[in-house]
Amino acid sequence: MPITVLVVDDQELMRAGLRMVLGAHPDLTVVGEADNGAAAVQQARELTPDVVLMDVRMPVVDGVAATGQILESGCGSKVLVMTTFDLDEHALGALRAGASGFLLKDTPPEDLISAIRSVAAGDAVVSPKVTKRLLDRLIADDPGSTRDASVLDVLTAREREVLEQIAAGRSNAEIAGELFLSEATVKTHVGRVLTKLGLRDRVQAVVLAYETGLVRPGA
């Protein structure tokens, strides 16, 4: 079955371009379009697309609020946010709302297609290093964006180490080398960290590590 996609952007030209790019791939099908967040939420509930390509700055309801509403609706759709600037504060809001990641709007078409396939498969596509840079900037500017570190008490000492490595933007292979573990063991630890903390993916793990102070901006 093809991957179904809902395209959300307030610019008609952008939607047309995305529809053209996605239409060139037989394993992807655009099932709907929306030009604002409210319409996106309604269509996501009705069409239950595998992936929602979400703009962040839109009228009526912005992409951050729409992302949260779609994920809370239980429709099962994953959200991939597209933004113009990689240090856009709205991108951080979308990650906190549960988006599976974000891409810049000038992302090459082949990378966009790969990202959609990855998100549909349950993976996060935003580079943890890009997320780290975003968080360094925004959390440093907003000290109030913190969470009680006690939420990490469910983790073992080794799992906390793994979370720190994830927040540093390291891959499983890099974590394995740093902690002298096998990749299979690291993968198991990563899975346990996500499960214990109720996180969808590594992106949310990075956000939580910063918000709880496990990792400090600029560290």
QUISULLIN-V413104 format. One record per run of one state. SS is the DSSP state (2 for helix, 1 for strand, 0 for the rest). FROM is the first residue (numbers start at 1). TO is the last residue. If there is no record, write none. Layout:
SS;FROM;TO, SS;FROM;TO
This chain:
0;1;2, 1;3;8, 0;9;11, 2;12;23, 0;24;27, 1;28;34, 0;35;36, 2;37;47, 0;48;50, 1;51;55, 0;56;62, 2;63;72, 0;73;77, 1;78;83, 0;84;88, 2;89;97, 0;98;101, 1;102;104, 0;105;108, 2;109;120, 0;121;127, 2;128;141, 0;142;148, 2;149;154, 0;155;156, 2;157;167, 0;168;171, 2;172;179, 0;180;182, 2;183;197, 0;198;201, 2;202;211, 0;212;219
